[in-house]
């Protein structure tokens, strides 16, 4: 195991209940969350202590046990909020199985996830009220308790159940004893997390409490978070990078605040004096770009570049004056930001180095939902530009079938590796072999143990936002269009991001046969037909989450290059498209 990831002392726990109860006790009087509310009188802030957070979690879990939901399955869907995260931990500490859902899923995908996971309880926010009302009409779901996060009408809401549980816990009761004496089996399924696929093809990852607890243990050893820190909970909690991240932050006794939205990040950084920010590269890169735009407006961009070079050189010589030298720049970021953790996609090396040169420790990590999620990470003493860091202290990383450049598939072994895919032994066996998890990512390890990723083994489109798009799933929808012969979905490079794009192939005779209204004076009227196709694409997009929607089309009658088994040679096709663009 890697000693470079063992920088700080840590206590290892078997399960999340042990881990969180220790945090509630150790940091009882500290502020766990600051909640902001808009009232007629203006903005009001409420501080939730660790002691109260623990009490609310126990109360909610007790109320659910009293209602007969011990060992059942609870899903939550909605924006990041106190009820969301309290429900998440009430499920885990109360021995339920937790099913976090992507708040951006279309209704039919929500229904599919609830059906596949056999969910019994749904905790939802106001934005999903209409969807939930429609979902209630599905008679084939197991769900029999819908809990709104905010009080509305006659429904039993989150706060009602907390108060119900508080009352139960104020006096001896069977449900209170049932919670207090509950034994958590750390090695059975406690979470079901759906990967980024669409309904029919997405995988449901099974994680145990030991999986998560072991990753928290490793994170505690390599990253320094202090009780005085303030964390901006920006990434959606349904993403394991975010849920594991905030669990780690909470174990360290830091304060957590909620972001008001993408355009309010700068305001929130200043408003709450945020010192820690866990995010995706897209956000950090936008922040960095804004710094230089502001400098350019003042005619100081060249000066800033020179100062960054000087700062870097001085720091290498052991003279660290970065935060003094760039005080005005750091003030643009709220004045207190000291630590940024980037994950879910590759960050620009220039941006990562730039933030570090400004005096804001910026590290990159790598992992997957299947690994709870962190496999490797940089830390204060181990940063290498372009890498995704070194293995966590309890994780082994190897490269299988390397090529002449040492690039091969990244495989991992450790206590954070998933139990498998829910009710899908075939897919599980493809990635879990002899105790090793095959990530599907390609990379190499340098002589000092740093992992560098080279790309995806499969065809997944990994966007800068951290979202994954699987081409085959969208192709299934496109191939339902009867006038198309074939389709290929791919990521079209736009700057340093990838735009979901599709090459659609038609046969003119087939089109004219099915759609004779598009016959022109000289065969098919391609422009009018293109308009028809675009309308169909718009309909398909309406059924997809925003990040999966097709943004660019290539429409033509030239067939794709195929193998002898009629499979599209994607890389060759993409090369052809690239040559055409040039």
C-alpha positions as CSV (number, residue, x, y, z in Angstrom):
1,X,0.0,0.0,0.0
2,X,1.1,3.6,-0.6
3,X,2.7,5.4,2.3
4,X,2.4,8.7,0.4
5,X,-1.3,8.5,1.2
6,X,-0.8,8.2,4.9
7,X,-0.2,11.7,6.0
8,X,-2.6,12.1,8.9
9,X,-3.8,9.8,11.8
10,X,-7.2,8.3,11.3
11,X,-9.6,5.9,13.1
12,X,-11.0,3.1,11.1
13,X,-14.7,2.2,11.5
14,X,-16.6,-0.7,10.1
15,X,-19.8,1.1,9.2
16,X,-21.3,4.6,8.7
17,X,-23.3,4.5,11.9
18,X,-20.1,4.1,14.0
19,X,-18.4,6.7,12.0
20,X,-21.2,9.3,12.2
21,X,-22.0,8.7,15.9
22,X,-18.4,9.4,16.7
23,X,-18.6,12.7,14.8
24,X,-21.9,13.7,16.6
25,X,-20.2,13.1,19.9
26,X,-16.8,14.7,19.2
27,X,-18.2,17.8,17.5
28,X,-21.5,18.1,19.3
29,X,-21.4,21.9,19.8
30,X,-20.0,22.8,16.4
31,X,-22.1,23.8,13.5
32,X,-22.8,21.0,11.0
33,X,-25.0,23.1,8.6
34,X,-26.0,26.6,8.0
35,X,-29.4,26.9,6.4
36,X,-30.6,30.0,4.5
37,X,-34.3,30.9,4.2
38,X,-36.0,33.8,2.4
39,X,-38.7,35.4,4.5
40,X,-40.9,38.5,4.3
41,X,-38.4,40.2,6.6
42,X,-35.4,39.2,4.4
43,X,-32.8,36.5,4.6
44,X,-32.6,34.4,7.7
45,X,-29.8,31.9,8.6
46,X,-30.2,28.9,10.9
47,X,-27.3,27.0,12.4
48,X,-27.7,23.2,12.9
49,X,-25.3,21.8,15.4
50,X,-23.8,18.3,15.1
51,X,-25.8,17.3,18.2
52,X,-29.0,18.4,16.6
53,X,-28.1,16.8,13.3
54,X,-27.6,13.5,15.0
55,X,-30.9,13.9,17.0
56,X,-32.8,14.6,13.7
57,X,-31.3,11.5,12.0
58,X,-32.1,9.3,15.0
59,X,-35.6,10.7,15.2
60,X,-36.4,10.2,11.5
61,X,-35.0,6.6,11.6
62,X,-37.0,5.8,14.7
63,X,-40.2,7.1,13.1
64,X,-39.6,5.0,10.0
65,X,-38.9,1.9,12.1
66,X,-42.1,2.6,14.1
67,X,-44.1,2.7,10.8
68,X,-42.8,-0.7,9.9
69,X,-40.0,0.3,7.5
70,X,-37.1,-1.4,9.2
71,X,-34.8,-2.9,6.6
72,X,-36.8,-1.4,3.7
73,X,-35.6,0.8,0.9
74,X,-35.7,4.6,0.8
75,X,-35.0,6.7,-2.3
76,X,-34.4,10.4,-2.3
77,X,-34.7,12.8,-5.1
78,X,-34.2,16.6,-5.1
79,X,-31.7,19.3,-4.9
80,X,-29.1,19.4,-2.2
81,X,-30.8,20.2,1.1
82,X,-30.8,19.5,4.8
83,X,-33.8,17.1,4.5
84,X,-32.0,15.2,1.7
85,X,-28.8,14.6,3.6
86,X,-30.7,13.9,6.9
87,X,-32.8,11.3,5.0
88,X,-29.7,9.8,3.5
89,X,-28.1,9.2,6.9
90,X,-31.3,8.2,8.6
91,X,-31.5,5.4,6.1
92,X,-27.9,4.3,6.6
93,X,-27.9,4.6,10.4
94,X,-31.4,3.0,10.7
95,X,-30.4,0.0,8.7
96,X,-32.5,0.8,5.6
97,X,-31.2,0.5,2.0
98,X,-30.7,3.9,0.5
99,X,-31.4,4.7,-3.2
100,X,-30.2,8.2,-4.2
101,X,-31.7,9.3,-7.5
102,X,-30.5,11.9,-10.0
103,X,-32.8,14.9,-9.8
104,X,-32.5,15.4,-13.6
105,X,-34.0,12.1,-14.6
106,X,-37.2,12.2,-16.8
107,X,-40.3,10.7,-15.1
108,X,-40.0,7.4,-17.0
109,X,-36.5,6.9,-15.7
110,X,-37.5,7.7,-12.2
111,X,-40.2,5.1,-12.4
112,X,-37.8,2.5,-13.8
113,X,-35.3,3.1,-11.0
114,X,-38.0,2.9,-8.3
115,X,-39.2,-0.3,-9.9
116,X,-35.8,-1.9,-10.3
117,X,-34.7,-1.0,-6.8
118,X,-38.0,-2.1,-5.3
119,X,-38.1,1.1,-3.3
120,X,-40.6,1.4,-0.5
121,X,-40.2,5.1,0.5
122,X,-39.6,8.2,-1.6
123,X,-38.3,11.4,0.0
124,X,-38.7,14.2,-2.6
125,X,-38.5,18.0,-2.8
126,X,-41.0,20.6,-4.1
127,X,-39.6,20.6,-7.6
128,X,-40.6,17.0,-8.1
129,X,-44.1,17.3,-6.6
130,X,-45.8,17.0,-10.0
131,X,-43.7,14.1,-11.1
132,X,-44.3,12.2,-7.9
133,X,-48.0,12.8,-8.1
134,X,-48.0,11.2,-11.6
135,X,-45.7,8.4,-10.4
136,X,-48.2,7.5,-7.6
137,X,-50.5,6.3,-10.3
138,X,-48.2,3.4,-11.3
139,X,-49.7,0.4,-9.7
140,X,-46.6,-1.8,-10.2
141,X,-44.3,0.0,-7.7
142,X,-43.5,-1.1,-4.2
143,X,-43.6,2.5,-2.9
144,X,-46.2,3.1,-0.2
145,X,-44.8,6.2,1.6
146,X,-44.1,9.4,-0.2
147,X,-42.4,12.1,2.0
148,X,-42.2,15.7,0.8
149,X,-39.1,17.4,2.1
150,X,-41.2,20.6,2.7
151,X,-44.6,20.7,4.3
152,X,-47.4,20.9,1.8
153,X,-51.1,20.1,2.2
154,X,-52.0,17.0,4.3
155,X,-49.0,14.9,3.4
156,X,-46.7,13.7,6.2
157,X,-43.5,15.7,5.6
158,X,-39.9,15.3,6.6
159,X,-40.3,17.6,9.6
160,X,-43.5,15.8,10.7
161,X,-41.6,12.5,10.8
162,X,-38.7,14.1,12.7
163,X,-41.1,15.5,15.3
164,X,-42.9,12.1,15.5
165,X,-39.5,10.4,16.1
166,X,-38.5,13.0,18.7
167,X,-41.7,12.2,20.6
168,X,-41.1,8.5,20.4
169,X,-37.5,8.9,21.7
170,X,-38.6,11.1,24.6
171,X,-40.1,8.1,26.3
172,X,-39.3,4.4,26.3
173,X,-40.7,2.6,23.2
174,X,-40.1,-0.5,21.2
175,X,-39.2,1.5,18.1
176,X,-36.7,3.6,20.1
177,X,-35.1,0.4,21.5
178,X,-35.2,-1.1,18.0
179,X,-33.1,1.8,16.6
180,X,-30.7,2.0,19.6
181,X,-30.0,-1.7,19.6
182,X,-29.8,-2.1,15.9
183,X,-26.8,-4.0,14.6
184,X,-25.5,-2.8,11.2
185,X,-24.0,-5.6,9.1
186,X,-21.2,-3.6,7.3
187,X,-20.8,-6.1,4.5
188,X,-24.3,-6.3,3.0
189,X,-25.9,-4.0,0.5
190,X,-26.8,-0.6,2.0
191,X,-26.8,1.6,-1.1
192,X,-28.1,1.2,-4.6
193,X,-26.7,3.8,-6.9
194,X,-27.6,3.9,-10.6
195,X,-24.9,4.7,-13.1
196,X,-25.3,7.4,-15.7
197,X,-27.1,5.1,-18.2
198,X,-30.7,5.4,-19.3
199,X,-33.4,3.2,-17.9
200,X,-32.9,0.0,-19.8
201,X,-29.1,-0.1,-19.8
202,X,-28.0,1.7,-16.6
203,X,-26.4,-0.5,-13.9
204,X,-27.4,-0.4,-10.3
205,X,-24.2,-0.5,-8.1
206,X,-24.4,-2.2,-4.7
207,X,-22.3,-0.7,-2.0
208,X,-21.9,-1.8,1.6
209,X,-21.3,0.4,4.6
210,X,-17.8,-1.0,4.9
211,X,-17.2,0.1,1.3
212,X,-18.0,3.7,2.1
213,X,-16.4,3.7,5.6
214,X,-13.1,2.3,4.2
215,X,-13.0,5.1,1.7
216,X,-13.6,7.8,4.4
217,X,-10.8,6.2,6.4
218,X,-8.4,6.5,3.5
219,X,-9.5,10.1,2.7
220,X,-8.9,11.1,6.3
221,X,-5.3,9.8,6.0
222,X,-4.5,11.8,3.0
223,X,-6.5,15.1,3.0
224,X,-6.6,17.6,5.8
225,X,-10.0,19.0,6.7
226,X,-10.4,21.0,10.0
227,X,-13.3,21.8,12.2
228,X,-12.9,25.4,11.3
229,X,-13.4,24.7,7.6
230,X,-16.6,25.7,5.7
231,X,-17.5,23.4,2.8
232,X,-19.8,24.5,-0.1
233,X,-22.0,21.4,-0.8
234,X,-22.2,22.1,-4.5
235,X,-22.2,18.7,-6.3
236,X,-25.5,16.8,-6.3
237,X,-25.7,14.4,-3.4
238,X,-26.9,11.5,-5.6
239,X,-23.4,11.4,-7.1
240,X,-21.1,9.2,-4.9
241,X,-18.3,11.7,-5.2
242,X,-20.5,14.2,-3.4
243,X,-22.2,11.9,-0.9
244,X,-18.9,10.3,0.2
245,X,-17.3,13.8,0.1
246,X,-19.7,15.4,2.5
247,X,-19.6,12.3,4.8
248,X,-15.8,12.8,5.0
249,X,-16.2,16.5,5.7
250,X,-18.8,15.8,8.4
251,X,-16.5,13.3,10.2
252,X,-13.9,16.2,10.5
253,X,-16.4,18.5,12.2
254,X,-16.5,21.2,9.5
255,X,-19.5,23.3,8.6
256,X,-21.5,22.7,5.5
257,X,-23.5,25.2,3.4
258,X,-25.7,24.8,0.3
259,X,-25.1,26.5,-3.0
260,X,-27.9,28.7,-4.3
261,X,-27.1,27.7,-7.9
262,X,-24.3,27.8,-10.5
263,X,-24.4,31.6,-11.0
264,X,-24.3,32.2,-7.2
265,X,-21.1,30.3,-6.5
266,X,-18.9,33.4,-6.2
267,X,-21.6,35.1,-4.0
268,X,-21.8,32.0,-1.7
269,X,-18.1,31.6,-1.4
270,X,-18.0,35.1,0.1
271,X,-21.3,34.9,2.0
272,X,-20.3,31.9,4.0
273,X,-16.5,32.4,4.0
274,X,-16.1,29.0,2.3
275,X,-12.6,27.4,2.7
276,X,-13.2,24.0,1.1
277,X,-14.8,23.3,-2.3
278,X,-15.4,19.9,-3.8
279,X,-16.3,20.3,-7.4
280,X,-15.8,19.2,-11.0
281,X,-13.2,20.7,-13.4
282,X,-15.7,22.7,-15.3
283,X,-16.4,25.0,-12.3
284,X,-12.7,25.5,-11.4
285,X,-11.8,26.2,-15.0
286,X,-14.6,28.8,-15.3
287,X,-13.4,30.4,-12.0
288,X,-9.8,30.5,-13.3
289,X,-10.9,32.0,-16.6
290,X,-12.8,34.7,-14.8
291,X,-9.7,35.6,-12.7
292,X,-7.8,36.3,-15.9
293,X,-10.7,38.2,-17.5
294,X,-10.8,40.5,-14.6
295,X,-7.0,41.0,-14.8
296,X,-7.3,41.7,-18.5
297,X,-10.0,44.4,-17.9
298,X,-7.5,46.1,-15.6
299,X,-4.6,45.6,-18.0
300,X,-2.9,43.4,-15.5
301,X,-3.1,40.0,-17.1
302,X,0.6,40.0,-18.2
303,X,1.6,41.0,-14.7
304,X,-0.5,38.2,-13.2
305,X,1.2,35.7,-15.4
306,X,4.7,36.9,-14.3
307,X,3.7,36.9,-10.7
308,X,2.4,33.3,-11.0
309,X,5.8,32.2,-12.4
310,X,7.7,34.1,-9.6
311,X,5.3,32.6,-7.0
312,X,5.9,29.1,-8.2
313,X,9.7,29.6,-8.2
314,X,9.7,31.0,-4.7
315,X,7.5,28.2,-3.4
316,X,9.9,25.6,-4.8
317,X,12.7,27.4,-2.9
318,X,10.7,27.1,0.3
319,X,9.5,30.7,0.3
320,X,5.7,30.7,0.4
321,X,4.1,34.1,0.1
322,X,1.4,33.0,-2.3
323,X,-1.6,34.1,-0.3
324,X,-0.1,37.4,0.5
325,X,1.0,38.0,-3.0
326,X,-2.4,37.2,-4.5
327,X,-4.6,38.5,-1.7
328,X,-6.7,40.5,-4.2
329,X,-7.3,37.5,-6.4
330,X,-8.2,35.2,-3.4
331,X,-10.6,38.0,-2.3
332,X,-12.5,37.5,-5.6
333,X,-13.1,33.9,-4.5
334,X,-14.5,34.9,-1.1
335,X,-11.2,35.5,0.6
336,X,-11.1,32.2,2.6
337,X,-10.9,29.5,0.0
338,X,-7.8,27.3,0.8
339,X,-8.6,23.9,-0.6
340,X,-10.3,22.7,-3.8
341,X,-10.8,19.0,-4.6
342,X,-11.6,18.2,-8.3
343,X,-13.0,14.9,-9.5
344,X,-15.4,13.2,-11.9
345,X,-13.4,14.3,-15.0
346,X,-9.9,15.5,-15.9
347,X,-9.0,19.0,-14.9
348,X,-6.8,21.2,-17.1
349,X,-3.3,20.9,-15.8
350,X,-2.8,24.6,-16.3
351,X,-5.8,25.4,-14.1
352,X,-4.8,23.0,-11.4
353,X,-1.2,24.4,-11.3
354,X,-2.5,27.9,-11.5
355,X,-4.7,27.6,-8.4
356,X,-1.8,26.0,-6.5
357,X,0.4,28.8,-7.6
358,X,-2.2,31.3,-6.2
359,X,-2.0,29.6,-2.8
360,X,-5.2,27.5,-3.1
361,X,-4.3,23.8,-2.6
362,X,-6.0,22.1,-5.6
363,X,-5.9,18.3,-5.9
364,X,-7.4,15.9,-8.4
365,X,-8.8,12.5,-7.6
366,X,-10.0,9.5,-9.6
367,X,-12.6,6.8,-9.0
368,X,-15.9,5.4,-9.9
369,X,-19.3,4.8,-8.3
370,X,-18.2,1.1,-8.2
371,X,-15.3,2.0,-5.9
372,X,-17.2,4.2,-3.4
373,X,-15.6,6.2,-5.2
374,X,-12.0,7.3,-4.7
375,X,-9.2,5.1,-5.9
376,X,-6.3,7.6,-6.3
377,X,-5.8,11.2,-5.3
378,X,-3.3,13.9,-5.0
379,X,-2.6,15.4,-1.6
380,X,-0.6,18.3,-0.1
381,X,2.7,16.4,-0.4
382,X,2.0,14.5,-3.6
383,X,1.0,16.6,-6.6
384,X,2.0,15.8,-10.1
385,X,0.6,17.9,-13.0
386,X,-1.5,15.8,-15.3
387,X,-1.8,12.8,-13.0
388,X,-4.8,11.7,-10.9
389,X,-2.6,11.1,-7.9
390,X,-1.4,8.0,-6.0
391,X,-3.5,5.1,-4.8
392,X,-5.4,5.5,-1.5
393,X,-3.7,3.9,1.5
394,X,-5.9,0.8,1.4
395,X,-6.2,0.4,-2.4
396,X,-4.0,-1.5,-4.9
397,X,-3.8,-0.3,-8.5
398,X,-2.3,-2.3,-11.4
399,X,-2.1,-1.9,-15.1
400,X,-3.3,-4.9,-17.1
401,X,-2.1,-5.8,-20.6
402,X,0.1,-2.7,-21.1
403,X,1.2,-1.6,-24.5
404,X,4.7,-0.6,-25.5
405,X,4.1,2.8,-23.8
406,X,3.0,1.1,-20.5
407,X,-0.7,2.0,-21.2
408,X,-3.2,-0.6,-20.2
409,X,-6.5,-1.1,-18.4
410,X,-6.6,0.2,-14.8
411,X,-7.6,-2.4,-12.3
412,X,-8.1,-1.9,-8.6
413,X,-8.5,-4.0,-5.4
414,X,-9.5,-2.8,-2.0
415,X,-12.3,-2.7,0.7
416,X,-14.0,0.1,-1.2
417,X,-14.8,-2.0,-4.3
418,X,-18.5,-2.7,-4.8
419,X,-20.4,-5.8,-3.9
420,X,-21.5,-6.0,-7.6
421,X,-24.3,-4.9,-9.8
422,X,-27.8,-5.4,-8.4
423,X,-29.5,-8.5,-9.9
424,X,-27.0,-8.6,-12.7
425,X,-24.4,-11.3,-12.1
426,X,-23.4,-11.3,-15.8
427,X,-22.3,-7.7,-15.8
428,X,-20.7,-8.1,-12.4
429,X,-18.6,-11.0,-13.6
430,X,-17.3,-8.9,-16.5
431,X,-15.7,-6.3,-14.1
432,X,-15.0,-8.3,-10.9
433,X,-12.4,-11.0,-11.6
434,X,-10.2,-12.7,-9.0
435,X,-10.8,-9.9,-6.5
436,X,-9.9,-7.1,-8.9
437,X,-12.2,-4.5,-10.4
438,X,-11.6,-3.8,-14.1
439,X,-12.4,-0.1,-14.5
440,X,-12.6,0.2,-18.3
441,X,-10.2,3.1,-18.1
442,X,-6.8,3.2,-19.8
443,X,-3.7,4.6,-18.1
444,X,-0.2,4.1,-16.9
445,X,1.7,4.4,-13.6
446,X,4.9,6.4,-13.5
447,X,8.0,5.3,-11.5
448,X,6.9,7.3,-8.5
449,X,3.5,5.6,-8.4
450,X,1.4,8.4,-9.9
451,X,-1.5,7.3,-12.1
452,X,-2.1,9.0,-15.4
453,X,-5.3,8.3,-17.4
454,X,-5.1,8.0,-21.2
455,X,-8.7,7.6,-22.1
456,X,-11.7,5.3,-21.9
457,X,-11.5,1.7,-22.9
458,X,-15.1,1.8,-24.1
459,X,-17.0,4.5,-26.0
460,X,-18.4,6.4,-23.1
461,X,-18.5,10.2,-23.6
462,X,-17.1,11.8,-20.4
463,X,-18.1,15.4,-20.2
464,X,-16.3,18.1,-18.3
465,X,-19.3,18.4,-16.0
466,X,-18.5,14.9,-14.8
467,X,-21.5,13.3,-16.5
468,X,-21.2,10.2,-18.6
469,X,-23.1,9.5,-21.8
470,X,-23.3,6.0,-23.3
471,X,-23.6,6.2,-27.1
472,X,-25.3,2.8,-27.5
473,X,-28.3,3.8,-25.4
474,X,-29.0,6.9,-27.5
475,X,-28.5,4.9,-30.7
476,X,-31.3,2.6,-29.6
477,X,-33.6,5.5,-29.6
478,X,-32.4,6.9,-32.9
479,X,-32.7,3.5,-34.6
480,X,-36.4,3.5,-33.9
481,X,-36.7,6.1,-36.6
482,X,-37.8,3.9,-39.5
483,X,-36.2,6.1,-42.2
484,X,-32.7,5.7,-40.8
485,X,-30.4,2.9,-41.8
486,X,-28.0,3.3,-38.9
487,X,-26.7,5.8,-36.4
488,X,-23.5,6.5,-34.5
489,X,-23.4,8.7,-31.4
490,X,-20.0,10.2,-30.3
491,X,-18.4,13.1,-28.5
492,X,-17.6,16.0,-30.8
493,X,-14.7,18.0,-29.4
494,X,-15.7,21.6,-28.6
495,X,-12.8,23.4,-26.9
496,X,-11.8,21.0,-24.1
497,X,-15.2,19.4,-23.7
498,X,-17.3,16.9,-25.7
499,X,-20.7,17.6,-27.2
500,X,-23.0,14.7,-27.8
501,X,-23.3,14.3,-31.5
502,X,-24.8,11.8,-33.9
503,X,-24.1,10.6,-37.4
504,X,-27.3,9.5,-39.1
505,X,-27.3,7.4,-42.3
506,X,-30.3,7.1,-44.5
507,X,-31.1,5.4,-47.8
508,X,-32.7,7.8,-50.2
509,X,-35.1,5.3,-51.7
510,X,-36.3,4.3,-48.3
511,X,-36.9,7.9,-47.3
512,X,-38.9,8.7,-50.4
513,X,-40.9,5.6,-49.9
514,X,-41.8,6.4,-46.3
515,X,-41.9,10.2,-46.7
516,X,-42.9,11.0,-50.3
517,X,-43.7,14.6,-49.3
518,X,-40.0,15.3,-49.4
519,X,-39.5,14.4,-53.0
520,X,-38.0,17.3,-54.9
521,X,-37.3,18.0,-58.6
522,X,-34.1,16.0,-58.5
523,X,-34.7,13.3,-55.9
524,X,-34.8,13.9,-52.2
525,X,-35.1,17.4,-51.0
526,X,-32.4,17.1,-48.3
527,X,-33.0,20.4,-46.6
528,X,-36.7,19.8,-46.0
529,X,-35.9,16.2,-44.9
530,X,-33.3,17.6,-42.5
531,X,-35.9,19.7,-40.9
532,X,-38.1,16.7,-40.4
533,X,-35.2,14.8,-38.8
534,X,-34.4,17.7,-36.5
535,X,-38.0,17.6,-35.2
536,X,-37.6,13.9,-34.4
537,X,-34.3,14.6,-32.7
538,X,-36.0,17.3,-30.6
539,X,-38.6,14.8,-29.5
540,X,-35.9,12.3,-28.5
541,X,-34.0,15.0,-26.6
542,X,-37.1,15.9,-24.7
543,X,-37.1,12.3,-23.2
544,X,-33.4,12.6,-22.2
545,X,-31.6,14.4,-19.3
546,X,-30.0,17.6,-20.6
547,X,-26.4,16.2,-20.6
548,X,-27.5,13.3,-22.9
549,X,-29.2,15.5,-25.5
550,X,-27.9,15.4,-29.0
551,X,-26.4,18.8,-30.0
552,X,-24.9,18.2,-33.4
553,X,-26.0,16.1,-36.4
554,X,-24.3,14.8,-39.4
555,X,-26.9,13.6,-41.9
556,X,-25.9,11.7,-45.0
557,X,-26.4,8.6,-47.1
558,X,-22.8,7.2,-46.9
559,X,-22.7,4.0,-44.7
560,X,-20.4,3.8,-41.8
561,X,-17.2,1.7,-41.9
562,X,-17.9,-1.6,-40.3
563,X,-16.2,-4.8,-39.2
564,X,-17.0,-8.2,-40.9
565,X,-19.6,-8.7,-38.1
566,X,-21.3,-5.4,-39.1
567,X,-20.1,-3.5,-36.0
568,X,-19.3,0.2,-36.6
569,X,-15.6,1.0,-36.4
570,X,-16.1,4.0,-34.2
571,X,-12.6,5.3,-34.1
572,X,-12.3,5.2,-37.9
573,X,-15.6,7.0,-38.3
574,X,-14.6,9.7,-35.8
575,X,-11.3,10.2,-37.7
576,X,-13.2,10.6,-40.9
577,X,-15.5,13.2,-39.3
578,X,-12.4,15.0,-37.9
579,X,-10.8,15.1,-41.4
580,X,-14.0,16.4,-42.8
581,X,-14.1,19.2,-40.2
582,X,-10.5,20.2,-41.1
